Amino acid sequence: MDSKNELIAILKENSEFKILTTRGALIISEEDVKIIIEKGELSLGFKNSPVIEGIPFKAIFKEISKIMKSSMKKTEEKGEKQAVAYKTRFTYNGYHYDEFLDPADNKLKFIKYKNGVILGDIESLAIPDPDEPEKEVVVKPAPQIAQTKTDRIFEEDQFDFVKFPPRPIPYGTLEQLYARNKAFVHKYVEVKDEDEVLVTLWIMKAVLFDALKDTSFPFIHVIAPFGHGKTRLLLVMTEITPYGFYLINIGSAPLKRVSQLYSPILYVDEKVNMDSDTAAIINAKFNKNSVVLNADNEVQRGINSVIGYRIFGPLALANRTPFKDDAIESKAFQISQDFQLSRKDVPRKIKGKRLDESENEAREIRGQLLQFRIDYRNKINEVESSRFIEKFEEYLEPRFYEILSFFEDLIEIIPGIRKEIFELLKWQIKRNVEVAMETPNGIVASTFLSVLENADTVSYSIGGRNFDGIRLADIYDEIGANYARQTGRILQALGMSTDRPRISTKDRDGNEKLKRITVVRIPDQTKIKELRARDIGT
């Protein structure tokens, strides 16, 4: 063998180093290179290789160190170029990705699918940054809420606030899936039969909400006194809902961030105060095209200083009374639990073995609903309606008709539940009337119609035109002090006018005189029919 041996180059290829000399090539793994650098010497296996015989170790060490530093720098630069986005569901290049909790290793991952066919699962996906193509955005599964690395060390500190589904689970037929969901609700909470149907169908639609080609998503409003099971109902619904999230009350700032990160199906307990922020949130949850805006202080930076939060999505609320604003109430299905609880088979307390069983069953249902989402994510928008709901149209105002037509597609894909849905729709029409009567608008409208039937009317002229009206004072006398101040504003909101004409009256001595009084102008029969249909159900 030649006595002279020279180092030509050291190359790094993937996870291996190739030392090239005039005598050939020596391959060393990256792990072995790290050991060499750490110890500052070659191991015997490499030191005795004829390929590097006669070459000073310092020369090899120097070149390897330079390559390792360069490699680490590139890795750091690549990390700096990668932004991270957390999602629970997203679509990219025609493929859909839904987050799930893999029971095999307890890791959050994405299931990848297209046209109802599952193509595997991944832990993250790197995609080009649309604004800076040389950079990447790494999409990762959204972490469980309120969990830090420390929390995950200890089992007692682990909570599943957001109800991630497990890996998709076959569910048989749609009728079987519907029946199992309904049976779970029936097992753990006492509600009317029609409301069991409502809850089950609403959850099935909620699973698909982000894929629906629809402009709105009606929410559910549970109304009942204290101790009648409102919280239990919301918790049971949360447990079987993929990406369900139960919380107390609702605030604007955290909700915007939670909606952006998780797109959850929200269950909100005991929402009492209806301020302007909450009303805006509920409207934004109902209307698909609504956006809640935020702006930072540096408006001069341009459009990047304005942030739009899309918080549209399913929302179920529980309260002791209807909302004062019946415009908000009109966006909801109503569930009443204001009745005496009588079923002995509903557990008053869910704990111990029963709690484990309920959680395991709920988790399995979430897996089945994820499979339903995969199967119908695209197909649900291709379902043609049989116009089953149209028979109700002439009896309903447009907004309420929009709400009731929400389940038309499910009627078509699960034809066996048609009779149950028919009973549900009749029950919701009745319930809508009852709730409307309990709102301030309903109370004022009902009082107006009552006074109209019993009080004397007033005839008067304005601008040469003749009108009939009833005295506003008569409505005040009937409605009481609680709503007297709001009456004029509510009447205007209901589409009725008030006037202040001069009316001929007699004083105590019998002398006639003109006096200006406030009257409510009697509307036409179309408006009266609308008030009766909407607010007192006649």
Secondary structure, 3 states (H helix, E strand, C coil): CCCCCCEEEEEEECCEEEEEECCEEEEEEHHHHHHHHHHCCCCHHHHCCHHHCCCCHHHHHHHHHHHHHHHHHHHHHHHHHEEEEEECEEEECCEEEEEEEECCCCEEEEEEEECCEEEEEECCEEEECCCCCCCEEEEEECCCCCCCHHHHHCHHHCCCCEECCCCCCCCCCHHHHHHHHHHHHHHHCCCCHHHHHHHHHHHHHHCCHHHCCCCECCEEEEECCCCCCHHHHHHHHHHHCCCEEEEECCCHHHHHHHHHHHCCEEEEECCCCCCHHHHHHHHHHHECCCCEEEECCCHHHCHHHEEEECCCCCEEEEECCCCCCHHHHCCEEEEECCCCCCCCCCCCCCCHHHHHHHHHHHHHHHHHHHHHHHHHCCHHHHCCCCCHHHHHHHHCCHHHHHHHHHHHHHHHHCHHHHHHHHHHHHHHHHHHHHHHHHCHHHHHHHHHHHHHHHCCCEEEEECCEEEEEEEHHHHHHHHCHHHHCCHHHHHHHCCCCEECCEEEEECCCCCEEEEECCEEECCCHHHHHHHHHHHHCC
